Amino acid sequence: GKENVDSWHNRGRGGETTRFHTVNVAQPVRFSRKCPTGWHHYEGTASCYRVYLNGENYWDAVQTCQRVNGSLATFTADQELRFILAQEWDLEEETFERKDQHRFWVGYQYVITNRNHSLEGHWEVAYKGSSEVFLPPDPIFGTAMSEKENVLCAQLQYFHLRALRHHGLHSWYAENCYEKSSFLCKRSQTCVDIKDNIVDEGYYFTPKGNDPCLSCTCHNGEPEMCVAALCERPQGCQQYRKDPKECCKFTCLDP
């Protein structure tokens, strides 16, 4: 506590003033990064999201998401979808089919049950990963459909203009699964260390943040049981710079 530090600072043996130097003092820590670089974190679902722009068909997009320990995104609540619409996804303007919108493959499929006068069917979750998933409303049907196709794949329409997204405007498309499109992956949050490496469950690591002297245990994607080391300033050096990613590593700036 501050009182104890001040009292010991001013009271030494025989009334002498005791002075000591500590470079960094342990402070309450907030961990803002629970996703690898390029992913967006949403606290409501403890998940990470990333848009891939490299235009793949639905089945290839599924495999790409699986390779990063995720799946094509499905949504558990309207708030999660609004989070997705609110993000800036670093989309390159030249990749847009239209300059005001973009579409992503997401983890739903539309099963056609009747082709008489109009297409009738229902949405299903493509991969049974979550027990709580909402299904989209009736879709807009894509232009590249074949009469032989009984299953179409879901695309979420994302508007480029923030004002439109702020009002929650979006659309759902049922498209030929072999069309190439950008896609949205979703994975569970994870532990990410200060050097942007993903940390496995149960391992020690230093979380991303401004304290390279913190050591924590990864548990359910969260840093827990953290211990901080304190560093003395370098001896014989008046001006120095701390290394932001290495504990107790300094560069002396003296002439």
C-alpha positions in Angstrom: 0.0 0.0 0.0 1.1 3.6 -0.6 1.1 4.4 3.2 3.5 1.7 3.9 5.8 2.6 1.1 5.9 6.3 2.1 6.5 5.5 5.8 9.4 3.1 5.0 10.7 5.5 2.5 11.1 8.2 5.1 12.1 6.0 8.1 15.4 4.2 8.1 17.8 2.9 10.8 18.9 5.7 13.1 16.5 8.1 11.5 18.3 8.0 8.2 16.2 8.2 5.0 16.0 5.0 3.1 15.8 5.1 -0.7 15.1 2.3 -3.0 14.3 2.2 -6.7 11.7 0.0 -8.4 11.3 0.2 -12.2 7.8 -1.2 -12.4 5.2 -1.9 -9.7 2.5 -4.5 -10.1 -0.8 -2.9 -11.2 -4.2 -4.3 -11.9 -4.0 -5.7 -15.5 -6.7 -5.7 -18.2 -6.2 -8.2 -21.0 -7.5 -6.7 -24.2 -6.2 -9.3 -26.6 -7.7 -12.8 -26.6 -7.5 -13.5 -30.3 -4.6 -13.8 -32.7 -3.7 -10.8 -34.9 -6.3 -10.2 -37.6 -9.1 -11.5 -35.5 -11.8 -9.5 -33.7 -12.9 -10.5 -30.2 -16.5 -10.4 -28.9 -16.9 -10.8 -25.1 -20.5 -11.9 -25.4 -19.7 -15.2 -26.9 -16.0 -15.4 -25.9 -15.2 -15.9 -29.6 -12.9 -14.5 -32.3 -13.9 -13.6 -35.9 -12.0 -13.1 -39.1 -13.0 -12.3 -42.7 -10.9 -14.0 -45.4 -10.9 -12.2 -48.7 -9.2 -14.9 -50.8 -12.5 -15.9 -52.6 -13.2 -19.7 -52.1 -16.2 -21.8 -52.7 -18.2 -22.9 -49.6 -16.5 -26.2 -49.1 -13.0 -24.8 -49.4 -14.0 -22.0 -47.0 -15.1 -24.6 -44.5 -11.7 -26.3 -44.6 -9.8 -23.1 -44.3 -11.8 -22.2 -41.1 -11.1 -25.7 -39.7 -7.4 -25.3 -40.2 -7.4 -22.4 -37.8 -9.4 -24.3 -35.2 -12.7 -22.6 -36.2 -15.7 -23.0 -38.4 -17.8 -20.8 -40.7 -19.6 -18.3 -38.4 -23.0 -18.9 -37.0 -24.7 -16.6 -34.6 -26.3 -17.2 -31.2 -28.2 -13.9 -30.8 -29.0 -10.7 -32.6 -26.4 -8.9 -30.5 -23.6 -11.1 -31.9 -24.7 -10.3 -35.5 -24.8 -6.6 -34.7 -21.2 -6.9 -33.4 -20.2 -8.4 -36.8 -21.9 -5.7 -38.7 -20.3 -3.0 -36.6 -16.7 -4.1 -37.3 -14.3 -2.6 -39.8 -13.0 -5.7 -41.7 -10.2 -4.0 -43.7 -12.0 -4.9 -46.9 -10.2 -3.9 -50.1 -12.5 -1.8 -52.2 -11.5 -3.5 -55.4 -12.8 -6.8 -54.1 -16.4 -5.6 -53.8 -18.9 -6.8 -56.4 -20.6 -3.5 -55.7 -18.8 -0.6 -54.0 -21.5 -0.3 -51.3 -21.6 -4.0 -50.1 -19.9 -7.3 -49.7 -21.0 -10.8 -49.0 -19.4 -13.5 -46.8 -20.0 -17.2 -46.6 -21.4 -18.1 -43.2 -22.3 -21.4 -41.6 -25.8 -22.0 -42.8 -27.3 -23.9 -45.7 -30.8 -23.6 -47.3 -32.4 -26.9 -48.1 -34.9 -26.6 -50.9 -38.1 -28.7 -50.4 -40.3 -27.4 -53.2 -39.5 -26.0 -56.7 -43.0 -25.5 -58.1 -43.9 -21.9 -58.4 -41.4 -20.5 -56.0 -38.4 -21.9 -54.1 -39.5 -23.2 -50.7 -37.3 -24.6 -48.1 -35.7 -24.0 -44.7 -32.3 -23.0 -43.2 -30.1 -25.5 -41.3 -26.8 -25.1 -39.5 -24.2 -26.6 -41.8 -22.1 -28.0 -38.9 -23.6 -28.8 -35.5 -21.1 -26.9 -33.4 -23.3 -24.9 -31.1 -26.5 -25.8 -29.3 -27.8 -22.2 -29.4 -27.9 -20.9 -32.9 -30.6 -18.6 -34.5 -31.6 -19.3 -38.1 -31.8 -16.5 -40.7 -35.1 -15.2 -42.2 -36.2 -16.0 -45.7 -33.2 -15.4 -48.1 -32.7 -13.6 -51.3 -31.9 -16.2 -53.9 -28.6 -15.9 -55.8 -28.4 -15.7 -59.6 -26.1 -18.6 -60.2 -28.4 -21.4 -59.2 -28.8 -24.7 -61.0 -32.1 -26.6 -61.2 -30.3 -29.7 -60.0 -29.2 -28.0 -56.7 -31.2 -29.0 -53.7 -28.9 -27.3 -51.2 -27.8 -23.6 -51.3 -25.3 -21.9 -49.0 -25.6 -18.8 -46.9 -24.0 -15.4 -47.6 -24.3 -12.5 -45.2 -24.5 -9.1 -46.9 -22.3 -6.5 -45.3 -22.6 -2.8 -46.2 -19.5 -0.8 -46.7 -21.1 2.4 -45.3 -20.9 2.5 -41.5 -24.2 4.5 -41.3 -26.1 1.6 -42.9 -24.5 -1.0 -40.6 -25.1 1.2 -37.6 -28.9 0.7 -38.2 -28.4 -3.1 -38.5 -29.1 -3.2 -42.2 -28.1 -6.5 -43.8 -29.5 -9.2 -46.0 -29.2 -13.0 -46.3 -28.5 -14.7 -49.6 -28.9 -18.4 -50.6 -26.2 -18.9 -53.2 -24.8 -21.7 -55.3 -22.2 -23.3 -52.9 -19.6 -23.5 -55.7 -19.5 -19.8 -56.3 -16.3 -18.1 -54.9 -16.8 -15.6 -52.1 -15.1 -14.1 -49.1 -16.0 -15.9 -45.9 -16.3 -15.3 -42.1 -14.6 -17.7 -39.7 -15.4 -18.0 -36.0 -13.3 -19.7 -33.3 -13.2 -19.8 -29.5 -11.1 -17.1 -27.8 -7.6 -18.2 -26.9 -4.6 -17.2 -24.9 -2.2 -15.0 -27.0 1.2 -14.2 -25.6 3.1 -10.9 -25.8 4.8 -12.0 -29.0 1.4 -12.9 -30.6 1.9 -16.7 -30.3 -1.2 -18.8 -29.5 -0.8 -20.6 -26.2 -2.3 -24.0 -25.4 -4.5 -24.8 -22.5 -2.6 -25.2 -19.2 0.6 -23.6 -20.3 2.5 -20.6 -18.7 2.7 -17.4 -20.8 3.1 -13.7 -20.7 -0.2 -12.1 -22.0 -0.3 -9.3 -24.5 -0.2 -6.0 -22.7 2.4 -3.6 -21.3 4.0 -5.8 -18.7 6.5 -8.3 -20.0 7.3 -9.5 -16.5 3.9 -11.1 -16.0 3.5 -14.9 -16.0 0.1 -16.5 -16.2 -1.6 -19.9 -16.8 -3.9 -20.3 -19.8 -7.3 -21.5 -18.7 -10.3 -21.6 -21.0 -8.7 -18.9 -23.2 -8.1 -16.6 -20.2 -4.9 -15.8 -18.3 -5.3 -16.9 -14.7 -3.1 -17.2 -11.6 -0.7 -14.5 -12.8 2.5 -13.6 -11.0 4.5 -10.4 -11.6 8.2 -10.0 -11.3 9.7 -6.6 -10.3 12.9 -5.3 -11.8 15.6 -3.1 -10.3 16.9 -0.4 -12.6 20.2 -1.1 -14.3 23.2 -0.3 -12.1 25.6 2.5 -13.1 23.2 3.9 -15.8 21.3 7.1 -15.4 19.2 7.1 -18.5 17.8 3.8 -19.9 15.0 2.3 -21.9 13.0 -0.8 -21.0 12.4 -3.4 -23.6 8.6 -3.6 -24.0 8.6 -7.3 -24.8 11.4 -8.7 -22.6 11.3 -8.8 -18.8 14.1 -6.9 -17.0 15.9 -6.1 -20.3 17.2 -2.5 -20.6 19.2 -0.4 -23.0 21.5 2.2 -21.4 21.2 5.6 -23.1 24.1 7.3 -21.3 26.8 8.8 -23.5 
